Amino acid sequence: MSSAGRLHRLAGLTGDRLLWAALTLAVLLLWLPHSQPFFSSLFPELDRPVYSQEPFAQLLWQHCKLVGVSSAVSVLLGSAIAIWITRPIGRQFQPVVETVVSMGQTFPPVAVLAVAVPVVGFGELPALIALALYGLLPVVQGTVSGLQSVPESVRQSATGMGMSPWQCLRQVETPLALPVWISGVRTSVIINIGTAAIASTVGAKTLGSPIIVGLSGFNTAYVLQGAVLVGMLAVVTDMAFERLSRLASWKR
């Protein structure tokens, strides 16, 4: 590679917002365990200004795992439901399904957790149920909007070429609907990243643990540490989905 090419590539990397956001998150994870002098100066009245019950890196991993599993359930279930209600066999059920799915977001996640805990117990399982239900609506809406945005003339052309309904869905409708579908998934995942913090109220270890402990113990430093990490994780994820959406639009 020529020197001009290397300089161009370096300039592209230094201007990469996603890279800088990810590096910021990594630096925070490394710095927070050693940030006692900083938080002691901000909150001199606190004896323990830095959360130390679990490593921040471990909490980040558990938070991502909880969000990843619950979002995968939301995406798979929501996409399947949306595809079904946009086919002739399920189109008559679309208003009912959309109403039922919308009701899932009218209930606060805390209420879902309160109902799920007596049934399945404490831990990650009630949090997974609450997050999966809460993230369902954006996926359904995004998938339906994307599939319905495909021009009818395109479907007719695919049928005229001898494509089966399944081939038309897979090879024609899905690529055209992909950017809108990604937008729905993006909204669902970002919602789950923020909402997963309350899973710590039922025993799940997440980045919400410092926030919950801080609120119960009147420790503002803990709340700030957890909130900053949750916020940076949401920013990094949102930027990653933005890049994925641009890539999907470019390949159409």
C-alpha positions in Angstrom: 0.0 0.0 0.0 1.3 3.5 -0.9 2.0 6.1 1.7 -1.0 8.1 0.3 -3.2 5.1 0.8 -2.0 4.6 4.3 -2.6 8.2 5.2 -6.1 8.0 3.8 -6.8 4.9 5.8 -5.4 6.4 8.9 -7.6 9.5 8.4 -10.6 7.3 8.0 -9.8 5.5 11.3 -9.2 8.8 13.2 -12.6 10.1 12.0 -14.5 6.9 12.8 -17.0 7.9 15.5 -17.9 4.3 16.3 -14.3 3.5 16.9 -13.9 6.4 19.3 -17.1 5.6 21.1 -15.9 2.0 21.6 -12.5 3.1 22.8 -14.2 5.5 25.3 -16.3 2.6 26.7 -13.1 0.5 27.0 -11.2 3.3 28.7 -14.1 3.8 31.2 -14.1 0.1 32.0 -10.3 0.2 32.7 -10.4 3.6 34.6 -13.4 3.2 36.8 -11.9 0.6 39.2 -9.0 3.1 39.8 -11.1 6.3 39.9 -11.4 6.6 43.7 -9.4 9.9 43.9 -11.7 11.5 41.3 -15.0 10.4 42.9 -13.7 11.2 46.4 -13.1 14.8 45.3 -16.6 14.9 43.8 -18.3 13.2 46.8 -16.1 13.7 49.8 -18.9 12.6 52.2 -18.8 9.0 50.8 -16.6 6.4 52.4 -16.7 4.1 49.3 -17.1 6.3 46.2 -16.3 3.5 43.7 -18.5 0.4 43.2 -16.5 -2.7 43.8 -19.0 -5.6 44.5 -18.4 -6.9 41.0 -15.9 -5.9 38.3 -17.4 -3.5 35.8 -16.2 -5.6 32.9 -18.1 -8.6 34.2 -21.3 -6.5 34.7 -20.9 -5.2 31.1 -20.7 -8.8 29.8 -23.7 -9.9 31.8 -25.6 -6.8 30.7 -24.8 -7.5 27.0 -25.7 -11.2 27.4 -29.1 -10.4 28.9 -29.8 -7.8 26.2 -28.5 -10.1 23.4 -30.7 -13.1 24.4 -33.8 -11.1 25.1 -33.3 -9.1 21.8 -32.8 -12.3 19.9 -36.1 -13.6 21.2 -37.8 -10.3 20.3 -36.3 -10.2 16.8 -37.1 -13.9 15.9 -40.6 -13.8 17.4 -41.4 -10.3 16.2 -40.2 -10.9 12.6 -42.1 -14.2 12.4 -45.3 -12.5 13.6 -44.8 -9.6 11.1 -44.2 -11.9 8.2 -47.3 -14.0 9.1 -49.6 -11.0 9.3 -48.4 -9.6 6.0 -49.1 -12.9 4.2 -52.6 -13.6 2.8 -53.2 -16.3 5.4 -52.7 -14.0 8.3 -53.5 -10.5 7.0 -57.0 -10.6 8.6 -55.3 -10.9 12.0 -53.0 -7.9 11.6 -55.1 -5.4 13.6 -55.6 -7.8 16.5 -51.9 -8.8 16.6 -50.7 -5.2 16.5 -53.1 -4.3 19.3 -51.9 -7.2 21.5 -48.2 -6.4 20.8 -48.8 -2.7 21.5 -50.3 -3.7 24.9 -46.9 -5.3 25.8 -45.3 -1.8 25.9 -48.1 -0.2 27.9 -47.1 -2.3 30.9 -43.9 -1.0 32.6 -41.1 -3.5 32.7 -41.2 -3.3 36.5 -44.8 -4.5 36.5 -43.9 -7.4 34.2 -41.0 -8.3 36.6 -43.4 -8.2 39.5 -45.7 -10.6 37.9 -42.9 -12.9 36.5 -40.9 -13.3 39.7 -43.6 -15.2 41.7 -43.9 -17.6 38.7 -40.3 -18.2 37.7 -38.3 -16.9 40.6 -35.5 -14.3 40.9 -32.6 -14.0 38.5 -32.2 -13.5 34.8 -35.3 -15.4 33.6 -38.0 -12.9 34.7 -35.8 -10.1 33.2 -35.5 -12.0 29.9 -39.3 -12.3 29.8 -39.9 -8.6 30.5 -37.2 -7.4 28.0 -38.4 -9.8 25.3 -42.0 -8.6 25.6 -40.9 -5.0 25.8 -38.8 -5.2 22.7 -41.4 -6.9 20.6 -43.3 -3.9 19.3 -40.5 -2.1 17.5 -39.5 -5.3 15.7 -43.1 -6.0 14.6 -43.7 -2.5 13.4 -40.4 -2.2 11.6 -40.8 -5.6 9.8 -44.4 -4.8 8.8 -43.5 -1.3 7.6 -40.6 -2.7 5.6 -42.5 -5.4 3.9 -45.5 -3.1 3.2 -43.1 -0.6 1.6 -42.2 -3.0 -1.2 -44.1 -1.9 -4.3 -46.8 -4.2 -5.5 -45.5 -4.0 -9.0 -42.2 -5.6 -7.8 -44.1 -8.5 -6.2 -46.1 -9.0 -9.4 -42.9 -9.0 -11.5 -41.4 -11.6 -9.2 -44.5 -13.8 -9.5 -44.5 -13.3 -13.3 -40.9 -14.6 -13.4 -42.1 -17.8 -11.8 -41.0 -17.2 -8.2 -42.9 -18.9 -5.4 -44.3 -16.9 -2.5 -41.3 -18.1 -0.4 -38.8 -17.2 -3.1 -40.4 -13.8 -3.5 -40.2 -13.1 0.2 -36.6 -14.3 0.5 -35.1 -12.9 -2.6 -37.2 -9.8 -3.3 -39.1 -8.5 -0.3 -36.6 -9.1 2.4 -33.7 -7.3 0.8 -35.9 -4.3 0.0 -37.4 -4.3 3.5 -34.0 -4.8 5.3 -33.2 -1.1 6.1 -36.6 -0.5 7.7 -36.4 -3.9 9.5 -32.9 -2.9 10.9 -34.4 0.4 12.1 -37.0 -1.5 14.1 -34.4 -3.9 15.5 -32.2 -1.0 16.4 -35.0 0.7 18.4 -35.8 -2.6 20.2 -32.2 -3.2 21.2 -31.5 0.3 22.4 -34.7 0.2 24.5 -33.6 -3.1 26.0 -30.1 -1.8 26.9 -31.7 1.0 29.0 -34.4 -1.2 30.4 -32.1 -4.1 31.4 -30.7 -1.9 34.1 -33.8 -2.5 36.2 -33.2 -6.3 36.0 -30.9 -5.9 38.9 -33.9 -5.4 41.1 -34.8 -9.1 40.7 -31.3 -10.5 41.2 -29.8 -10.3 37.7 -26.3 -8.8 37.6 -26.2 -6.0 35.0 -24.8 -2.5 34.7 -27.9 -1.5 36.7 -26.4 -3.1 39.8 -24.4 0.0 40.8 -27.4 2.2 40.1 -29.7 0.1 42.2 -27.2 -0.2 45.1 -26.5 3.5 44.8 -30.1 4.4 45.0 -30.8 2.2 48.0 -27.7 3.4 49.8 -27.9 7.1 48.8 -24.6 6.7 47.0 -24.7 9.1 44.0 -21.2 8.0 42.8 -22.5 4.5 42.2 -25.5 5.7 40.3 -23.3 7.9 38.1 -20.8 5.1 37.3 -23.6 2.7 36.3 -25.5 5.3 34.3 -22.4 6.4 32.3 -21.6 2.8 31.3 -25.2 2.1 30.3 -25.2 5.3 28.3 -22.0 4.6 26.5 -23.1 1.1 25.7 -26.3 2.5 24.2 -24.2 5.0 22.1 -21.8 2.4 20.8 -24.7 0.0 19.9 -26.7 2.8 18.2 -23.7 3.8 16.1 -23.1 0.2 15.1 -26.7 -0.2 14.0 -26.4 3.1 12.1 -23.4 1.7 10.2 -25.2 -1.6 9.5 -28.3 0.4 8.2 -26.1 2.4 5.8 -24.5 -0.8 4.6 -27.9 -2.5 4.0 -29.1 0.6 2.1 -26.0 0.7 0.0 -26.4 -3.0 -1.0 -30.0 -2.7 -2.1 
